[in-house]
Amino acid sequence: MSTPSEEAPVTIPFCVPEMTGNEAAYTADAIARNEPCQGDYLPRVEAAVAGYVGVRHAVAVSSGTAALHLALLAAGVGPGDEVIVPTLTFIATANAVRYCGATPVFVDVEPEHWGMDIQRARNVASARTAVKAILPVQLLGHPTKPVPLSGWYGDYRPAVIEDASESLGAIRRNYRAGSHELALCLSFNGNKLITTGGGGMVLTNNARVGRRVRYLANQAKDDPAEFVHRSVGYNYRMSNLAAAVGCAQMERIDEFLAAKRRIAETYSRELAGVPGIILPTEAPWARSSWWLWTMRVRQAEYGMDARALRARLAEQRIESRCLWQPLHLSPAYADCYRGPLPVAQAVWREALSLPSSVGLTESQQARVIESVRDARR
Ligand SMILES: *Cc1c(COP(=O)(O)O)cnc(C)c1O
């Protein structure tokens, strides 16, 4: 049964970083060398991530949002262009499109793993003339199906930029066979699989894209001695201090992924059969990074909806989270397409993510599971 009332239980956080490796040692080293901004940790973290994922070029930047912005610019996205974005994602995906002066066109997600519905993206692309790029999001760590080269109208080929902010670990080359994306964008925000205390990265096999992203992230310096700039660049560099944290985090990525998988398996095993709880699944062709373990709560069978359950868990000091408001419903994008996107809308109403920190202990997770089982009684 649930917790005794005399002693308030300790809060179980939703998804917090794990900083117990070489993070302190490497940042102390960067400070001792007086290299907070530029330094060796930057190329090291780029090489570590590029090697891990199996891509040729990696550019470290200040956030996942900056990575998306620069990748879109490198794909030639600009004012008047449209970019297809799944409506179910964090708002940063669409904001990056807006920063380019372009307009997001929202499409629905597929019902199983909530990635962009490629058939719908195709239909939208064939009905519009301004679609310059498409931006699938690997939601919650589950990979999306590779966007196929064929099946677009005529010889039209959109540029594919993937928002892999939530899926480092799910995007290694073996799982990407058949894909042809121009760039993958990562986030190292505090709650992501690995963190740099804020940061991101653009990954690409296209040398031109890699060079362009690095140039734009560094204020577009054409002649650094005479300060000649042929483009309007950005100050989107990652600091060497952040990169030092990233190097330490990358040393433990397999351990982090194993923890996420163990957490997911435990939730799925222990919550299977609870009426009204729909478990997330992994497609046979995919390997999720299980960034946030997210179930659906069917009010009719469970007895309360996801938001009521979230409130109930909060009373027991268990943090949980609903999904982002679909972007076609967001006031910030009121001027964009607002048609019915039924799958995303249904998923949004029912989804609830449970505590998923790499450091979640067995006893903490048992408390979460018990609370979810008990809440409906
Ligand atoms: C976290 C996240 C981002 C943005 O990353 P920041 O590093 O916070 O800028 C973009 N898209 C998705 C899907 C994310 O989850």
The ligand as an ORCA input file, in Angstrom:
! r2SCAN-3c Opt
* xyz 0 1
  C      15.338     18.862    -25.972
  C      14.759     18.968    -27.312
  C      15.127     20.005    -28.203
  C      15.930     21.200    -27.827
  O      17.104     21.010    -27.227
  P      17.780     22.157    -26.334
  O      19.137     21.612    -26.128
  O      16.981     22.260    -25.074
  O      17.774     23.424    -27.118
  C      14.617     19.960    -29.485
  N      13.778     19.004    -29.880
  C      13.384     18.020    -29.064
  C      12.457     16.973    -29.592
  C      13.842     17.974    -27.743
  O      13.408     17.008    -26.924
*
